[in-house]
């Protein structure tokens, strides 16, 4: 960035990708700004610029101190640490340090107190909603929605006959030939964990999934393709097959009225 571009950015004012700071004296407050940018689309922190766009200007001593402060904020006050890029731009009214923070690939980023921030317009806000945090973990492939445990579920909820027929049809072997329990086999297939079904296991193989999961919603891209009450695993797979023809169609089985 040169002086001309710097002045153009300042003229446009603060927004979701540009934050002005007259000066910075605390690593923890700077870390929160960098956390917010990392959890959003990235951006620039312009140090030496007042909120109204006028230049506060930095001295050479300020630049030396701020370089150390930026390094400390990015490594000691953030989890996980990041590697921001700094650039010092000269101006007759003083220098401006531009700290470029890229969008993070390991979201969610947190400050040293494990608080998560995101950009909200030109400001930042603390993320407190469990659902929003969960989406951030999912976007980083740290949590997968289909692997979330279904509370109070167990192997007793599984339709053993349906699972056995599925297993034999898909793998050409019977469950009994595996030499391990059905629960262990389902854990090996990532359908259970610690004795509890996950959402995939419950939707696909629970005898009465509506007991544990009263309603489900499935999205394809940005479109809701299913938002109905559970009936049974076979019904679930048949609905999927009607939307995505490559979904294996299960054999029909008798359903217990509810």
Backbone as CSV, one residue per row, in Angstrom:
resi,resn,N_x,N_y,N_z,CA_x,CA_y,CA_z,C_x,C_y,C_z
1,UNK,0.850,-1.191,0.000,0.000,0.000,0.000,0.886,1.242,0.000
2,UNK,0.602,2.199,-0.906,1.344,3.453,-0.928,0.504,4.548,-0.274
3,UNK,1.060,5.746,-0.228,0.381,6.847,0.464,-0.949,7.187,-0.193
4,UNK,-1.003,7.166,-1.520,-2.234,7.504,-2.227,-3.346,6.519,-1.881
5,UNK,-3.002,5.237,-1.900,-4.028,4.240,-1.568,-4.437,4.359,-0.101
6,UNK,-3.474,4.628,0.763,-3.789,4.807,2.179,-4.815,5.913,2.361
7,UNK,-4.602,7.038,1.713,-5.524,8.161,1.850,-6.901,7.825,1.283
8,UNK,-6.936,7.029,0.202,-8.227,6.608,-0.359,-8.989,5.729,0.632
9,UNK,-8.276,4.816,1.272,-8.911,3.937,2.262,-9.457,4.762,3.424
10,UNK,-8.650,5.725,3.896,-9.076,6.561,5.026,-10.300,7.387,4.658
11,UNK,-10.315,7.890,3.424,-11.438,8.711,2.970,-12.751,7.927,3.001
12,UNK,-12.686,6.643,2.723,-13.898,5.817,2.701,-14.406,5.476,4.097
13,UNK,-13.586,5.683,5.115,-14.011,5.452,6.485,-13.904,4.005,6.920
14,UNK,-14.268,3.768,8.169,-14.202,2.426,8.729,-15.339,1.566,8.179
15,UNK,-15.056,0.299,8.025,-16.072,-0.666,7.626,-15.672,-2.029,8.159
16,UNK,-16.280,-3.084,7.648,-16.013,-4.420,8.168,-14.600,-4.908,7.896
17,UNK,-13.884,-4.223,6.998,-12.538,-4.670,6.654,-11.461,-3.655,6.995
18,UNK,-11.852,-2.508,7.586,-10.877,-1.473,7.929,-11.203,-0.875,9.290
19,UNK,-10.230,-0.903,10.184,-10.402,-0.370,11.539,-9.340,0.683,11.784
20,UNK,-9.752,1.869,12.296,-8.814,2.953,12.584,-8.480,2.969,14.077
21,UNK,-7.213,3.188,14.371,-6.753,3.337,15.748,-5.758,4.499,15.798
22,UNK,-6.017,5.471,16.666,-5.071,6.579,16.803,-3.743,6.080,17.333
23,UNK,-3.811,5.159,18.288,-2.616,4.529,18.843,-3.078,3.288,19.595
24,UNK,-2.179,2.412,19.909,-2.491,1.202,20.660,-1.441,1.026,21.738
25,UNK,-1.885,0.776,22.954,-0.945,0.599,24.065,-1.095,-0.750,24.763
26,UNK,-2.165,-1.497,24.422,-2.411,-2.764,25.105,-2.506,-3.907,24.096
27,UNK,-1.743,-4.962,24.355,-1.763,-6.123,23.460,-3.102,-6.834,23.471
28,UNK,-3.750,-6.885,24.641,-4.996,-7.645,24.723,-6.110,-7.004,23.899
29,UNK,-6.192,-5.667,23.909,-7.233,-5.003,23.120,-6.955,-5.143,21.624
30,UNK,-5.687,-5.078,21.239,-5.351,-5.278,19.830,-5.642,-6.709,19.410
31,UNK,-5.378,-7.648,20.296,-5.655,-9.054,19.987,-7.131,-9.277,19.710
32,UNK,-8.006,-8.606,20.446,-9.442,-8.764,20.215,-9.833,-8.289,18.816
33,UNK,-9.208,-7.203,18.369,-9.491,-6.729,17.010,-9.012,-7.748,15.979
34,UNK,-7.847,-8.329,16.198,-7.312,-9.297,15.256,-8.120,-10.589,15.286
35,UNK,-8.616,-10.967,16.456,-9.498,-12.133,16.562,-10.742,-11.914,15.706
36,UNK,-11.348,-10.722,15.815,-12.567,-10.422,15.061,-12.322,-10.500,13.559
37,UNK,-11.211,-9.946,13.090,-10.900,-10.017,11.659,-10.632,-11.463,11.235
38,UNK,-9.902,-12.219,12.049,-9.572,-13.600,11.700,-10.814,-14.462,11.603
39,UNK,-11.801,-14.188,12.455,-13.038,-14.968,12.454,-14.015,-14.503,11.386
40,UNK,-13.719,-13.392,10.745,-14.604,-12.851,9.708,-13.912,-12.972,8.353
41,UNK,-13.803,-11.908,7.623,-13.237,-11.962,6.266,-11.845,-11.371,6.181
42,UNK,-11.210,-11.163,7.349,-9.912,-10.515,7.346,-10.056,-9.012,7.189
43,UNK,-8.945,-8.303,7.270,-9.014,-6.853,7.110,-7.738,-6.173,7.551
44,UNK,-7.822,-4.865,7.682,-6.661,-4.048,8.023,-6.949,-3.185,9.239
45,UNK,-5.970,-3.080,10.121,-6.020,-2.152,11.247,-5.027,-1.039,10.935
46,UNK,-5.527,0.173,10.820,-4.679,1.328,10.513,-4.390,2.073,11.806
47,UNK,-3.158,1.946,12.293,-2.762,2.588,13.540,-2.068,3.906,13.214
48,UNK,-2.572,4.976,13.834,-2.085,6.313,13.527,-3.154,7.137,12.848
49,UNK,-4.403,6.597,12.829,-5.528,7.272,12.191,-6.649,7.407,13.213
50,UNK,-7.166,8.606,13.385,-8.278,8.829,14.312,-9.578,8.279,13.742
51,UNK,-10.569,8.110,14.604,-11.859,7.570,14.165,-12.507,8.424,13.086
52,UNK,-12.251,9.735,13.124,-12.869,10.624,12.134,-12.094,10.677,10.822
53,UNK,-11.011,9.892,10.728,-10.234,9.844,9.500,-9.054,10.798,9.463
54,UNK,-8.930,11.664,10.453,-7.762,12.537,10.498,-6.548,11.734,10.950
55,UNK,-5.369,12.194,10.557,-4.148,11.463,10.878,-3.623,11.883,12.244
56,UNK,-3.459,10.906,13.127,-2.820,11.157,14.415,-1.307,11.120,14.249
57,UNK,-0.844,10.241,13.383,0.580,10.139,13.097,1.345,9.401,14.172
58,UNK,2.340,8.642,13.751,3.181,7.882,14.668,4.627,8.327,14.514
59,UNK,5.364,8.273,15.595,6.787,8.591,15.583,7.587,7.299,15.352
60,UNK,8.865,7.405,15.012,9.698,6.197,14.893,9.707,5.369,16.172
61,UNK,9.672,6.029,17.327,9.615,5.274,18.589,8.312,4.490,18.691
62,UNK,7.204,5.113,18.251,5.915,4.416,18.252,5.974,3.168,17.381
63,UNK,6.597,3.292,16.217,6.670,2.168,15.282,7.403,0.992,15.912
64,UNK,8.527,1.266,16.556,9.280,0.193,17.199,8.464,-0.494,18.293
65,UNK,7.785,0.306,19.113,6.977,-0.247,20.202,5.804,-1.053,19.652
66,UNK,5.143,-0.531,18.595,3.970,-1.199,18.039,4.317,-2.517,17.358
67,UNK,5.484,-2.591,16.727,5.880,-3.854,16.109,5.968,-4.966,17.152
68,UNK,6.524,-4.644,18.310,6.608,-5.629,19.380,5.228,-5.948,19.929
69,UNK,4.396,-4.925,20.046,3.054,-5.118,20.587,2.214,-5.985,19.647
70,UNK,2.311,-5.758,18.342,1.573,-6.570,17.366,2.004,-8.025,17.452
71,UNK,3.315,-8.233,17.553,3.834,-9.598,17.656,3.315,-10.294,18.910
72,UNK,3.339,-9.581,20.035,2.847,-10.171,21.287,1.354,-10.477,21.209
73,UNK,0.588,-9.542,20.629,-0.853,-9.748,20.529,-1.177,-10.969,19.680
74,UNK,-0.446,-11.145,18.578,-0.743,-12.220,17.631,-0.299,-13.586,18.128
75,UNK,0.684,-13.624,19.007,1.222,-14.914,19.443,0.885,-15.257,20.887
76,UNK,0.869,-14.262,21.772,0.663,-14.525,23.194,-0.764,-14.277,23.656
77,UNK,-1.532,-13.527,22.876,-2.888,-13.151,23.303,-3.970,-13.702,22.392
78,UNK,-3.617,-14.606,21.484,-4.594,-15.219,20.584,-4.423,-16.727,20.565
79,UNK,-5.537,-17.420,20.414,-5.519,-18.874,20.276,-6.399,-19.239,19.084
80,UNK,-5.864,-19.882,18.052,-4.453,-20.128,17.803,-3.756,-18.840,17.357
81,UNK,-2.429,-18.803,17.443,-1.707,-17.601,17.014,-1.813,-17.396,15.508
82,UNK,-1.620,-16.153,15.091,-1.658,-15.825,13.666,-0.375,-15.094,13.288
83,UNK,-0.237,-14.794,12.013,0.954,-14.091,11.520,0.518,-12.871,10.708
84,UNK,0.158,-11.770,11.372,-0.239,-10.566,10.637,0.963,-9.935,9.928
85,UNK,0.661,-9.145,8.915,1.707,-8.443,8.162,1.593,-6.958,8.464
86,UNK,2.715,-6.332,8.796,2.710,-4.891,9.082,3.433,-4.134,7.975
87,UNK,2.969,-2.920,7.731,3.591,-2.034,6.750,3.536,-0.611,7.284
88,UNK,4.662,0.089,7.239,4.752,1.460,7.728,4.732,2.416,6.536
89,UNK,3.786,3.357,6.558,3.615,4.281,5.442,3.855,5.702,5.933
90,UNK,4.720,6.403,5.232,5.084,7.766,5.622,4.057,8.769,5.110
91,UNK,3.877,9.845,5.910,2.988,10.938,5.547,3.526,12.187,6.239
92,UNK,3.335,13.339,5.647,3.852,14.556,6.287,3.369,14.749,7.718
93,UNK,2.197,14.250,8.052,1.660,14.419,9.402,2.077,13.303,10.357
94,UNK,2.886,12.392,9.873,3.356,11.285,10.706,3.152,9.963,10.000
95,UNK,3.720,8.909,10.568,3.639,7.592,9.948,2.348,6.878,10.358
96,UNK,1.935,5.971,9.506,0.784,5.108,9.780,1.236,3.664,9.637
97,UNK,0.900,2.828,10.614,1.195,1.402,10.514,-0.072,0.679,10.068
98,UNK,0.042,-0.081,9.001,-1.066,-0.888,8.493,-0.819,-2.336,8.887
99,UNK,-1.716,-2.882,9.706,-1.622,-4.272,10.141,-2.658,-5.069,9.356
100,UNK,-2.192,-5.944,8.488,-3.091,-6.749,7.668,-3.305,-8.106,8.324
101,UNK,-4.569,-8.415,8.592,-4.932,-9.680,9.239,-5.725,-10.507,8.232
102,UNK,-5.207,-11.657,7.804,-5.946,-12.470,6.835,-7.119,-13.192,7.479
103,UNK,-8.085,-13.570,6.663,-9.157,-14.416,7.178,-8.560,-15.728,7.661
104,UNK,-8.961,-16.154,8.826,-8.377,-17.349,9.420,-8.871,-18.633,8.779
105,UNK,-8.034,-19.653,8.839,-8.392,-20.979,8.341,-8.588,-21.959,9.491
106,UNK,-8.434,-21.480,10.727,-8.578,-22.343,11.909,-9.593,-21.747,12.881
107,UNK,-10.717,-21.279,12.348,-11.749,-20.677,13.184,-12.339,-21.725,14.118
108,UNK,-12.806,-21.309,15.287,-12.838,-19.928,15.787,-11.545,-19.537,16.474
109,UNK,-11.132,-18.292,16.292,-10.003,-17.716,17.001,-10.506,-17.081,18.288
110,UNK,-9.678,-17.095,19.310,-10.072,-16.581,20.617,-8.965,-15.702,21.188
111,UNK,-9.361,-14.830,22.118,-8.331,-14.080,22.835,-7.822,-14.936,23.986
112,UNK,-6.942,-14.388,24.800,-6.320,-15.195,25.857,-7.322,-15.617,26.930
113,UNK,-8.465,-14.945,26.980,-9.514,-15.314,27.922,-10.546,-16.253,27.299
114,UNK,-10.217,-16.758,26.089,-11.067,-17.699,25.361,-12.388,-17.076,24.914
115,UNK,-12.385,-15.752,24.704,-13.544,-15.063,24.154,-13.417,-15.008,22.631
116,UNK,-14.524,-15.240,21.955,-14.554,-15.233,20.492,-15.227,-13.945,20.021
117,UNK,-14.592,-13.254,19.090,-15.145,-12.020,18.528,-15.270,-12.168,17.014
118,UNK,-16.257,-11.479,16.452,-16.410,-11.378,15.009,-16.699,-9.923,14.668
119,UNK,-16.509,-9.571,13.416,-16.840,-8.233,12.980,-18.352,-8.086,12.842
120,UNK,-18.849,-6.932,13.230,-20.265,-6.595,13.076,-20.310,-5.175,12.550
121,UNK,-20.389,-5.043,11.240,-20.222,-3.724,10.643,-18.789,-3.263,10.863
122,UNK,-18.640,-2.016,11.264,-17.305,-1.485,11.535,-16.814,-1.845,12.926
123,UNK,-17.701,-2.379,13.766,-17.330,-2.740,15.127,-17.117,-4.249,15.233
124,UNK,-16.887,-4.723,16.426,-16.769,-6.158,16.697,-17.786,-6.499,17.776
125,UNK,-18.114,-7.768,17.860,-19.006,-8.223,18.922,-18.528,-9.584,19.420
126,UNK,-18.859,-9.853,20.667,-18.489,-11.127,21.266,-19.534,-12.180,20.886
127,UNK,-19.058,-13.345,20.498,-19.955,-14.450,20.151,-20.272,-15.224,21.424
128,UNK,-21.549,-15.322,21.746,-21.962,-16.041,22.949,-22.958,-17.156,22.644
129,UNK,-23.622,-17.096,21.499,-24.627,-18.103,21.157,-23.958,-19.425,20.818
130,UNK,-24.427,-20.486,21.428,-23.854,-21.813,21.200,-23.960,-22.202,19.732
131,UNK,-25.099,-21.886,19.090,-25.294,-22.272,17.702,-24.282,-21.600,16.780
132,UNK,-23.980,-20.319,17.058,-23.014,-19.615,16.215,-21.621,-20.184,16.393
133,UNK,-21.256,-20.503,17.638,-19.956,-21.135,17.881,-19.885,-22.488,17.192
134,UNK,-20.967,-23.232,17.252,-20.989,-24.545,16.623,-20.786,-24.433,15.120
135,UNK,-21.440,-23.430,14.494,-21.249,-23.237,13.057,-19.805,-22.898,12.726
136,UNK,-19.148,-22.144,13.588,-17.754,-21.795,13.342,-16.864,-23.030,13.436
137,UNK,-17.131,-23.890,14.408,-16.372,-25.134,14.511,-16.633,-26.010,13.290
138,UNK,-17.871,-26.035,12.821,-18.203,-26.838,11.649,-17.502,-26.310,10.414
139,UNK,-17.433,-24.991,10.263,-16.789,-24.411,9.081,-15.312,-24.727,9.024
140,UNK,-14.703,-24.968,10.191,-13.293,-25.336,10.249,-13.109,-26.844,10.250
141,UNK,-14.189,-27.589,10.030,-14.166,-29.056,10.016,-13.709,-29.629,11.347
142,UNK,-13.953,-28.890,12.425,-13.626,-29.392,13.760,-14.801,-30.132,14.376
143,UNK,-15.993,-29.798,13.929,-17.203,-30.465,14.394,-18.082,-30.732,13.181
144,UNK,-18.634,-31.925,13.096,-19.555,-32.269,12.012,-20.928,-32.496,12.614
145,UNK,-21.918,-31.831,12.041,-23.258,-31.879,12.625,-23.778,-33.295,12.747
146,UNK,-23.480,-34.151,11.762,-24.024,-35.505,11.803,-23.364,-36.369,12.874
147,UNK,-22.263,-35.882,13.470,-21.584,-36.650,14.505,-21.930,-36.178,15.916
148,UNK,-22.865,-35.243,16.027,-23.273,-34.766,17.349,-24.028,-35.881,18.078
149,UNK,-23.662,-36.190,19.324,-24.342,-37.267,20.050,-25.816,-36.942,20.286
150,UNK,-26.629,-37.973,20.227,-28.047,-37.850,20.536,-28.236,-38.221,21.996
151,UNK,-28.607,-37.258,22.779,-28.687,-37.433,24.226,-29.654,-38.554,24.609
152,UNK,-29.232,-39.362,25.564,-30.034,-40.451,26.136,-30.295,-41.593,25.162
153,UNK,-29.624,-41.601,24.024,-29.791,-42.711,23.090,-28.816,-43.834,23.449
154,UNK,-29.080,-45.025,22.923,-28.211,-46.177,23.182,-28.425,-47.209,22.089
155,UNK,-27.709,-48.312,22.187,-27.851,-49.383,21.214,-29.258,-49.966,21.248
156,UNK,-29.961,-49.790,22.373,-31.326,-50.305,22.482,-32.273,-49.593,21.524
157,UNK,-31.911,-48.396,21.043,-32.765,-47.664,20.113,-32.620,-48.154,18.680
158,UNK,-31.605,-48.970,18.416,-31.303,-49.391,17.042,-32.248,-50.501,16.601
159,UNK,-32.750,-50.380,15.394,-33.506,-51.463,14.770,-32.485,-52.484,14.282
160,UNK,-32.248,-53.505,15.080,-31.174,-54.460,14.807,-31.389,-55.169,13.470
161,UNK,-32.631,-55.538,13.170,-32.893,-56.230,11.915,-32.600,-55.361,10.713
162,UNK,-33.014,-54.102,10.791,-32.778,-53.186,9.679,-31.277,-52.931,9.494
163,UNK,-30.565,-52.725,10.606,-29.130,-52.502,10.509,-28.429,-53.726,9.949
164,UNK,-28.826,-54.903,10.403,-28.190,-56.137,9.934,-28.402,-56.334,8.439
165,UNK,-29.638,-56.074,7.975,-29.903,-56.239,6.542,-29.139,-55.213,5.718
166,UNK,-29.043,-53.994,6.226,-28.251,-52.971,5.537,-26.788,-53.404,5.445
167,UNK,-26.241,-53.861,6.561,-24.819,-54.225,6.600,-24.530,-55.359,5.623
168,UNK,-25.390,-56.368,5.630,-25.165,-57.511,4.750,-25.310,-57.107,3.285
169,UNK,-26.275,-56.239,2.996,-26.479,-55.795,1.619,-25.300,-54.971,1.114
170,UNK,-24.739,-54.120,1.990,-23.662,-53.230,1.571,-22.295,-53.902,1.556
171,UNK,-22.053,-54.814,2.500,-20.710,-55.366,2.659,-20.623,-56.861,2.358
172,UNK,-21.763,-57.489,2.112,-21.742,-58.896,1.744,-21.399,-59.831,2.876
173,UNK,-21.440,-59.363,4.102,-21.172,-60.190,5.278,-22.222,-59.894,6.324
174,UNK,-22.442,-60.859,7.201,-23.414,-60.645,8.260,-22.770,-59.972,9.456
175,UNK,-23.581,-59.319,10.259,-23.083,-58.692,11.482,-22.489,-59.741,12.410
176,UNK,-23.136,-60.907,12.473,-22.665,-61.964,13.371,-21.265,-62.442,13.004
177,UNK,-20.909,-62.364,11.721,-19.590,-62.845,11.278,-18.460,-61.896,11.663
178,UNK,-18.788,-60.710,12.158,-17.742,-59.733,12.457,-17.019,-60.041,13.769
179,UNK,-17.639,-60.808,14.620,-16.989,-61.185,15.874,-16.950,-60.085,16.913
180,UNK,-17.723,-59.029,16.728,-17.798,-57.951,17.710,-19.260,-57.591,17.905
181,UNK,-19.537,-56.855,18.964,-20.918,-56.478,19.246,-21.422,-55.483,18.206
182,UNK,-22.736,-55.402,18.110,-23.341,-54.437,17.192,-22.961,-53.019,17.583
183,UNK,-22.905,-52.760,18.894,-22.539,-51.420,19.360,-21.121,-51.067,18.923
184,UNK,-20.182,-52.018,19.058,-18.801,-51.747,18.651,-18.718,-51.560,17.143
185,UNK,-19.494,-52.347,16.411,-19.489,-52.221,14.959,-19.997,-50.847,14.540
186,UNK,-21.038,-50.368,15.211,-21.566,-49.046,14.873,-20.598,-47.940,15.259
187,UNK,-19.857,-48.141,16.341,-18.814,-47.165,16.695,-17.728,-47.157,15.623
188,UNK,-17.351,-48.351,15.149,-16.335,-48.429,14.096,-16.794,-47.739,12.816
189,UNK,-18.107,-47.712,12.602,-18.669,-47.064,11.408,-18.990,-45.597,11.662
190,UNK,-18.586,-45.090,12.817,-18.797,-43.690,13.191,-20.278,-43.338,13.265
191,UNK,-21.070,-44.276,13.788,-22.493,-44.046,14.002,-22.833,-43.938,15.484
192,UNK,-21.893,-44.295,16.328,-22.054,-44.209,17.775,-20.734,-43.776,18.383
193,UNK,-20.831,-43.299,19.621,-19.630,-43.001,20.381,-19.974,-43.036,21.856
194,UNK,-19.151,-43.742,22.604,-19.348,-43.848,24.057,-20.760,-44.319,24.399
195,UNK,-21.262,-45.252,23.612,-22.558,-45.842,23.914,-23.762,-45.041,23.448
196,UNK,-23.536,-43.879,22.816,-24.648,-43.060,22.338,-24.624,-42.976,20.819
197,UNK,-25.807,-43.060,20.218,-25.907,-42.827,18.787,-25.596,-41.364,18.478
198,UNK,-24.995,-41.126,17.319,-24.927,-39.746,16.855,-26.122,-39.493,15.943
199,UNK,-26.225,-38.282,15.402,-27.396,-37.936,14.604,-27.520,-38.842,13.379
200,UNK,-26.396,-39.154,12.739,-26.445,-40.060,11.594,-26.982,-41.419,12.004
201,UNK,-26.433,-41.963,13.089,-26.877,-43.274,13.539,-28.346,-43.306,13.883
202,UNK,-28.829,-42.233,14.535,-30.239,-42.191,14.926,-31.149,-42.052,13.717
203,UNK,-30.791,-41.164,12.780,-31.642,-40.959,11.609,-31.692,-42.196,10.720
204,UNK,-30.562,-42.888,10.616,-30.498,-44.008,9.691,-30.996,-45.317,10.281
205,UNK,-30.751,-45.537,11.575,-30.976,-46.883,12.091,-31.783,-46.966,13.381
206,UNK,-32.186,-45.847,13.958,-33.015,-45.941,15.157,-34.402,-46.441,14.797
207,UNK,-34.951,-47.260,15.673,-36.286,-47.809,15.434,-37.343,-46.727,15.473
208,UNK,-37.217,-45.806,16.421,-38.169,-44.697,16.533,-37.378,-43.403,16.799
209,UNK,-36.740,-42.857,15.769,-35.894,-41.673,15.969,-36.652,-40.465,16.479
210,UNK,-37.974,-40.420,16.242,-38.738,-39.258,16.681,-38.752,-39.123,18.193
211,UNK,-38.424,-40.193,18.917,-38.368,-40.109,20.380,-37.194,-39.245,20.817
212,UNK,-36.050,-39.418,20.163,-34.836,-38.682,20.535,-34.667,-37.393,19.739
213,UNK,-35.155,-37.390,18.509,-35.019,-36.225,17.629,-36.404,-35.909,17.081
214,UNK,-37.164,-35.076,17.779,-38.561,-34.841,17.398,-38.758,-34.277,16.007
215,UNK,-37.787,-33.538,15.504,-37.934,-32.953,14.173,-36.551,-32.807,13.582
216,UNK,-36.463,-32.864,12.273,-35.176,-32.650,11.632,-35.337,-31.725,10.443
217,UNK,-34.236,-31.077,10.084,-34.210,-30.162,8.947,-32.938,-30.451,8.186
218,UNK,-33.041,-30.638,6.889,-31.876,-30.921,6.059,-31.804,-29.870,4.968
219,UNK,-30.596,-29.363,4.741,-30.401,-28.358,3.707,-29.535,-28.923,2.594
220,UNK,-29.841,-28.522,1.373,-29.002,-28.811,0.224,-28.577,-27.484,-0.359
221,UNK,-27.318,-27.090,-0.101,-26.903,-25.736,-0.463,-27.595,-24.755,0.451
222,UNK,-28.299,-23.792,-0.125,-29.023,-22.804,0.666,-30.505,-23.137,0.792
223,UNK,-30.924,-24.280,0.240,-32.341,-24.603,0.210,-32.673,-25.686,1.227
224,UNK,-33.766,-25.486,1.957,-34.260,-26.521,2.853,-34.972,-27.564,2.012
225,UNK,-34.486,-28.804,2.068,-35.088,-29.851,1.254,-35.946,-30.792,2.085
226,UNK,-35.770,-30.787,3.406,-36.618,-31.584,4.274,-36.801,-30.865,5.586
227,UNK,-38.005,-30.824,6.053,-38.301,-30.237,7.356,-39.583,-30.881,7.852
228,UNK,-39.466,-32.134,8.273,-40.647,-32.912,8.633,-40.389,-33.682,9.906
229,UNK,-41.459,-34.228,10.475,-41.310,-35.087,11.637,-40.651,-36.394,11.231
230,UNK,-39.893,-36.981,12.178,-39.312,-38.293,11.933,-40.412,-39.336,11.825
231,UNK,-40.201,-40.296,10.957,-41.086,-41.450,10.910,-40.280,-42.699,11.226
232,UNK,-39.306,-42.991,10.402,-38.400,-44.109,10.668,-37.212,-43.961,9.750
233,UNK,-36.207,-44.797,9.967,-34.994,-44.695,9.162,-35.272,-44.987,7.702
234,UNK,-36.110,-45.986,7.422,-36.416,-46.319,6.031,-37.090,-45.147,5.332
235,UNK,-38.022,-44.501,6.029,-38.703,-43.340,5.461,-37.707,-42.225,5.187
236,UNK,-36.770,-42.036,6.116,-35.733,-41.014,5.958,-34.923,-41.264,4.690
237,UNK,-34.476,-42.512,4.494,-33.668,-42.826,3.321,-34.476,-42.710,2.034
238,UNK,-35.747,-43.087,2.095,-36.583,-42.946,0.909,-36.756,-41.485,0.510
239,UNK,-36.878,-40.608,1.512,-36.990,-39.184,1.209,-35.706,-38.673,0.582
240,UNK,-34.558,-39.104,1.120,-33.283,-38.700,0.532,-33.188,-39.182,-0.910
241,UNK,-33.599,-40.429,-1.142,-33.510,-40.984,-2.491,-34.385,-40.221,-3.476
242,UNK,-35.486,-39.637,-2.991,-36.359,-38.874,-3.880,-35.726,-37.551,-4.288
243,UNK,-34.753,-37.097,-3.476,-34.088,-35.821,-3.757,-32.761,-36.049,-4.473
244,UNK,-31.985,-37.011,-3.930,-30.704,-37.369,-4.543,-30.805,-38.818,-4.992
245,UNK,-30.991,-39.072,-6.278,-31.233,-40.433,-6.767,-30.117,-41.415,-6.452
246,UNK,-28.904,-40.930,-6.163,-27.802,-41.853,-5.870,-27.881,-42.431,-4.467
247,UNK,-28.817,-41.934,-3.628,-28.966,-42.468,-2.279,-29.491,-43.897,-2.355
248,UNK,-28.827,-44.868,-1.656,-29.330,-46.242,-1.669,-30.753,-46.296,-1.121
249,UNK,-31.637,-46.968,-1.838,-33.022,-47.100,-1.393,-33.147,-48.321,-0.501
250,UNK,-33.655,-48.159,0.723,-33.745,-49.289,1.634,-34.918,-50.192,1.296
251,UNK,-34.806,-51.407,1.801,-35.944,-52.311,1.686,-37.059,-51.802,2.584
252,UNK,-38.286,-51.975,2.173,-39.412,-51.516,2.989,-39.538,-52.414,4.203
253,UNK,-39.992,-51.855,5.301,-40.236,-52.632,6.503,-41.491,-52.109,7.156
254,UNK,-42.048,-52.917,8.026,-43.289,-52.545,8.694,-43.001,-51.454,9.708
255,UNK,-43.764,-50.375,9.713,-43.599,-49.288,10.663,-44.653,-49.394,11.752
256,UNK,-44.241,-49.111,12.973,-45.177,-49.112,14.087,-45.912,-47.788,14.117
257,UNK,-47.228,-47.770,14.136,-47.951,-46.486,14.183,-47.569,-45.712,15.430
258,UNK,-47.554,-44.370,15.319,-47.179,-43.499,16.439,-48.368,-42.619,16.797
